[in-house]
Amino acid sequence: MNDTYTPPQDPLDVLHLDHHLLVVNKPSGLLSVPGKGEHLADCLIARVQAAFPDALLIHRLDRDTSGVMVFALTPHAQRHIGLQFEKRQTKKTYVARVFGRITEKTGTVDLPLIVDWPNRPLQHVNFETGKEAITDWRVVKYEENATRVRLFPKTGRSHQLRVHMREIGHPILGDPFYATGAALNAPRLMLHAEELRLRHPEGGAGQRFRAPAPF
């Protein structure tokens, strides 16, 4: 993987703002949190806190994944929504373009994952020590040598969608970690967090935040 880090300089794309929550559309190529070393200091949380100093991290997206990310503006909101993630009460929808043609229209991948220590941050399937990881998927449409799918993770393991798609023989296009050969021929990782549903920390009303896929 190319080690030079040149994140996009797009202005902050705010999808929702109230006294408790800030929801933004993260661009592909930008870290969610700082990496190790000064050259990896530029990240979404730093940019968000420059504009909203009270913003608190709740969850992350991979550097190359774009889409909906929610931040808390109070410690109460951070705890409240953090628990929803922990208890799997949030509903996440991703859009991906994967290599090849998936013959079935829908399916579920249920393969336990754990970090591949010698090759970290890569993850791999391990039935002895892996943690439960479940992804539902549905075909949206067929393209030339690719399939557009919606992915519905039931768990939130690191790289879950990327490994699960690779394991069923259809790696996500442009994935620098898990795709090889022709599947690498894409301008970016073709994975986007399209929608997030959660309960508002003040009053508990259902909220739905959405950002259409840019590909």
Backbone hydrogen bonds in HBPLUS format (Angstrom, degrees):
<---DONOR---> <-ACCEPTOR-->    atom                        ^
c    i                          cat <-CA-CA->   ^        H-A-AA   ^      H-
h    n   atom  resd res      DA  || num        DHA   H-A  angle D-A-AA Bond
n    s   type  num  typ     dist DA aas  dist angle  dist       angle   num
A0025-ASN N   A0013-ASP O   2.89 MM  12  5.40 152.4  1.97 152.0 161.2     1
A0015-LEU N   A0023-VAL O   2.69 MM   8  5.34 156.0  1.75 145.6 152.6     2
A0016-HIS N   A0023-VAL O   3.25 MM   7  4.96 151.0  2.34 135.8 133.7     3
A0023-VAL N   A0016-HIS O   2.87 MM   7  4.96 166.3  1.88 146.3 146.5     4
A0018-ASP N   A0021-LEU O   2.99 MM   3  5.46 155.8  2.05 158.4 160.1     5
A0073-LEU N   A0020-HIS O   2.76 MM  53  4.85 149.9  1.85 138.4 134.5     6
A0022-LEU N   A0071-PHE O   2.94 MM  49  5.12 157.2  1.99 151.4 151.1     7
A0071-PHE N   A0022-LEU O   2.72 MM  49  5.12 164.4  1.74 162.6 167.5     8
A0024-VAL N   A0069-MET O   2.91 MM  45  5.47 164.1  1.94 162.7 163.2     9
A0069-MET N   A0024-VAL O   2.90 MM  45  5.47 154.7  1.97 161.9 167.3    10
A0026-LYS N   A0067-GLY O   2.75 MM  41  4.99 158.0  1.79 143.6 135.9    11
A0067-GLY N   A0026-LYS O   2.88 MM  41  4.99 149.8  1.98 138.0 140.3    12
A0029-GLY N   A0063-ARG O   2.78 MM  34  5.21 139.4  1.94 130.9 139.7    13
A0044-LEU N   A0031-LEU O   2.78 MM  13  6.20 160.8  1.81 155.6 160.6    14
A0045-ILE N   A0032-SER O   3.08 MM  13  6.08 159.6  2.13 148.5 153.0    15
A0035-GLY N   A0040-LEU O   2.95 MM   5  4.82 161.4  1.98 132.8 135.2    16
A0040-LEU N   A0037-GLY O   3.00 MM   3  5.62 160.1  2.04 116.6 123.1    17
A0041-ALA N   A0038-GLU O   3.12 MM   3  5.18 153.3  2.20 117.6 114.8    18
A0047-ARG N   A0043-CYS O   3.09 MM   4  6.38 160.3  2.13 152.0 157.6    19
A0048-VAL N   A0044-LEU O   2.78 MM   4  5.97 161.7  1.81 158.9 164.6    20
A0049-GLN N   A0045-ILE O   2.87 MM   4  5.98 161.3  1.90 146.2 151.4    21
A0050-ALA N   A0046-ALA O   3.03 MM   4  6.18 133.8  2.25 137.9 149.3    22
A0051-ALA N   A0048-VAL O   3.09 MM   3  5.42 133.6  2.32 102.9 114.6    23
A0052-PHE N   A0048-VAL O   2.64 MM   4  5.76 153.7  1.71 151.8 161.4    24
A0055-ALA N   A0052-PHE O   2.96 MM   3  5.66 169.6  1.98 130.5 133.4    25
A0056-LEU N   A0072-ALA O   2.72 MM  16  5.00 148.9  1.82 148.3 154.9    26
A0072-ALA N   A0056-LEU O   3.01 MM  16  5.00 157.3  2.06 147.5 148.2    27
A0065-THR N   A0062-ASP O   3.07 MM   3  5.22 153.3  2.14 107.9 116.3    28
A0066-SER N   A0191-LEU O   3.33 MM 125  6.79 161.0  2.37 150.2 150.9    29
A0193-ALA N   A0066-SER O   2.73 MM 127  6.12 168.4  1.75 148.5 148.3    30
A0068-VAL N   A0193-ALA O   2.92 MM 125  5.48 158.6  1.96 145.2 142.4    31
A0078-GLN N   A0074-THR O   3.05 MM   4  6.36 155.5  2.11 150.6 157.9    32
A0079-ARG N   A0075-PRO O   2.98 MM   4  6.24 160.9  2.01 151.7 155.6    33
A0080-HIS N   A0076-HIS O   2.89 MM   4  6.03 170.2  1.90 155.9 159.1    34
A0081-ILE N   A0077-ALA O   2.96 MM   4  5.98 173.7  1.97 151.1 153.0    35
A0082-GLY N   A0078-GLN O   2.89 MM   4  5.70 148.1  1.99 136.4 146.8    36
A0083-LEU N   A0079-ARG O   2.94 MM   4  6.09 152.7  2.02 147.4 153.1    37
A0084-GLN N   A0080-HIS O   3.26 MM   4  6.58 146.0  2.39 134.4 143.4    38
A0084-GLN N   A0081-ILE O   3.05 MM   3  4.89 115.2  2.48  90.6 106.8    39
A0085-PHE N   A0081-ILE O   3.00 MM   4  6.37 153.9  2.07 152.4 158.3    40
A0086-GLU N   A0082-GLY O   2.95 MM   4  6.20 161.8  1.98 146.1 151.7    41
A0087-LYS N   A0083-LEU O   2.79 MM   4  5.94 157.7  1.84 152.1 157.2    42
A0089-GLN N   A0084-GLN O   2.75 MM   5  4.87 164.7  1.77 156.2 156.1    43
A0088-ARG N   A0085-PHE O   3.11 MM   3  5.04 158.9  2.15 104.1 109.1    44
A0091-LYS N   A0197-ARG O   3.00 MM 106  4.97 157.4  2.05 134.5 141.1    45
A0197-ARG N   A0091-LYS O   2.84 MM 106  4.97 153.5  1.91 144.1 151.8    46
A0093-THR N   A0195-GLU O   2.96 MM 102  5.03 160.2  2.00 147.2 146.7    47
A0194-GLU N   A0093-THR O   2.82 MM 101  5.64 121.6  2.17 134.9 152.3    48
A0195-GLU N   A0093-THR O   3.08 MM 102  5.03 162.0  2.11 142.1 142.8    49
A0094-TYR N   A0151-LEU O   2.88 MM  57  4.97 161.2  1.92 148.1 153.2    50
A0151-LEU N   A0094-TYR O   2.82 MM  57  4.97 159.5  1.87 135.6 142.3    51
A0095-VAL N   A0192-HIS O   2.82 MM  97  5.26 156.7  1.88 151.5 159.1    52
A0192-HIS N   A0095-VAL O   2.90 MM  97  5.26 154.7  1.96 156.8 163.4    53
A0096-ALA N   A0149-VAL O   2.97 MM  53  5.42 160.4  2.00 153.5 156.1    54
A0149-VAL N   A0096-ALA O   2.86 MM  53  5.42 166.4  1.88 159.3 164.1    55
A0097-ARG N   A0190-MET O   3.10 MM  93  5.45 147.8  2.21 140.9 147.0    56
A0173-LEU N   A0097-ARG O   2.92 MM  76  5.97 167.1  1.93 151.0 155.4    57
A0098-VAL N   A0147-THR O   2.86 MM  49  5.33 170.2  1.87 154.3 153.7    58
A0147-THR N   A0098-VAL O   2.94 MM  49  5.33 153.3  2.01 143.4 151.1    59
A0099-PHE N   A0171-PRO O   2.87 MM  72  5.63 163.7  1.90 158.0 161.3    60
A0100-GLY N   A0145-ASN O   2.89 MM  45  4.72 154.3  1.96 127.6 119.2    61
A0139-VAL N   A0105-LYS O   2.78 MM  34  5.20 171.2  1.79 158.0 159.7    62
A0107-GLY N   A0137-TRP O   3.08 MM  30  5.44 149.0  2.18 146.8 145.1    63
A0137-TRP N   A0107-GLY O   2.84 MM  30  5.44 159.2  1.89 157.8 156.3    64
A0109-VAL N   A0135-THR O   2.75 MM  26  5.15 164.1  1.77 154.6 158.8    65
A0135-THR N   A0109-VAL O   2.88 MM  26  5.15 157.9  1.93 148.4 155.7    66
A0111-LEU N   A0133-ALA O   3.13 MM  22  5.66 129.9  2.39 159.5 167.7    67
A0126-ASN N   A0112-PRO O   3.07 MM  14  5.89 151.9  2.15 133.5 141.9    68
A0113-LEU N   A0131-LYS O   2.92 MM  18  5.29 148.6  2.02 147.7 143.8    69
A0131-LYS N   A0113-LEU O   2.80 MM  18  5.29 165.9  1.82 139.3 134.4    70
A0114-ILE N   A0124-HIS O   2.99 MM  10  5.71 150.4  2.08 153.9 162.9    71
A0124-HIS N   A0114-ILE O   2.86 MM  10  5.71 159.9  1.90 158.1 162.5    72
A0116-ASP N   A0122-LEU O   2.79 MM   6  5.55 176.5  1.79 145.5 145.4    73
A0119-ASN N   A0116-ASP O   2.73 MM   3  5.42 139.9  1.88 126.7 139.2    74
A0120-ARG N   A0117-TRP O   3.31 MM   3  5.06 167.3  2.33 110.6 107.6    75
A0122-LEU N   A0119-ASN O   3.02 MM   3  5.71 153.3  2.09 129.3 126.3    76
A0130-GLY N   A0126-ASN O   2.86 MM   4  4.73 135.6  2.06 126.7 136.6    77
A0154-LYS N   A0134-ILE O   2.85 MM  20  5.36 169.7  1.86 150.6 153.4    78
A0136-ASP N   A0152-PHE O   3.09 MM  16  4.98 176.8  2.09 130.3 129.2    79
A0152-PHE N   A0136-ASP O   2.75 MM  16  4.98 169.7  1.76 156.3 155.3    80
A0138-ARG N   A0150-ARG O   2.96 MM  12  5.32 146.4  2.07 151.6 158.9    81
A0150-ARG N   A0138-ARG O   2.86 MM  12  5.32 160.5  1.90 154.3 160.3    82
A0140-VAL N   A0148-ARG O   2.71 MM   8  5.39 167.2  1.73 152.0 151.9    83
A0141-LYS N   A0148-ARG O   3.26 MM   7  5.29 156.8  2.32 131.8 136.4    84
A0148-ARG N   A0141-LYS O   2.84 MM   7  5.29 166.7  1.86 168.7 170.2    85
A0143-GLU N   A0146-ALA O   2.84 MM   3  4.99 166.9  1.86 147.8 145.7    86
A0146-ALA N   A0143-GLU O   3.38 MM   3  4.99 178.5  2.38 105.2 104.7    87
A0160-GLN N   A0157-ARG O   3.16 MM   3  5.11 157.6  2.21 125.7 121.7    88
A0163-VAL N   A0159-HIS O   2.92 MM   4  6.10 166.3  1.94 169.5 172.5    89
A0164-HIS N   A0160-GLN O   2.90 MM   4  5.96 167.6  1.91 154.4 158.7    90
A0165-MET N   A0161-LEU O   3.05 MM   4  6.05 160.8  2.09 142.0 146.7    91
A0166-ARG N   A0162-ARG O   3.23 MM   4  6.32 157.0  2.29 137.0 143.6    92
A0167-GLU N   A0163-VAL O   2.83 MM   4  6.04 155.8  1.89 154.5 161.7    93
A0168-ILE N   A0164-HIS O   3.23 MM   4  6.52 136.4  2.43 141.0 150.5    94
A0170-HIS N   A0165-MET O   2.90 MM   5  5.25 153.0  1.97 161.3 152.6    95
A0169-GLY N   A0166-ARG O   2.94 MM   3  5.13 155.7  2.00 110.4 114.9    96
A0175-ASP N   A0172-ILE O   3.25 MM   3  5.78 139.6  2.42 143.9 139.4    97
A0190-MET N   A0173-LEU O   2.94 MM  17  5.49 168.5  1.95 164.2 163.4    98
A0174-GLY N   A0183-ALA O   2.81 MM   9  6.24 162.9  1.84 153.3 158.4    99
A0179-ALA N   A0175-ASP O   3.12 MM   4  5.10 151.7  2.21 136.0 138.4   100
A0183-ALA N   A0180-THR O   3.15 MM   3  5.61 137.2  2.34 145.1 138.4   101
A0184-LEU N   A0181-GLY O   3.01 MM   3  5.81 164.5  2.04 121.5 126.6   102
A0185-ASN N   A0182-ALA O   3.05 MM   3  5.47 162.9  2.08 113.7 119.2   103
A0186-ALA N   A0184-LEU O   2.79 MM   2  5.80 123.5  2.11 116.8 100.1   104
A0191-LEU N   A0189-LEU O   2.89 MM   2  5.63 138.7  2.06 102.6  91.1   105
A0211-ALA N   A0194-GLU O   2.90 MM  17  5.22 156.6  1.95 147.8 153.6   106
A0196-LEU N   A0209-PHE O   2.91 MM  13  5.33 154.2  1.98 150.3 158.0   107
A0209-PHE N   A0196-LEU O   2.93 MM  13  5.33 171.4  1.94 154.4 157.1   108
A0198-LEU N   A0207-GLN O   3.08 MM   9  5.41 152.7  2.16 140.4 148.8   109
A0207-GLN N   A0198-LEU O   2.72 MM   9  5.41 157.1  1.77 171.8 175.1   110
A0200-HIS N   A0205-ALA O   2.78 MM   5  5.34 170.1  1.79 149.6 151.5   111
A0204-GLY N   A0200-HIS O   2.87 MM   4  4.66 132.7  2.09 140.8 148.2   112
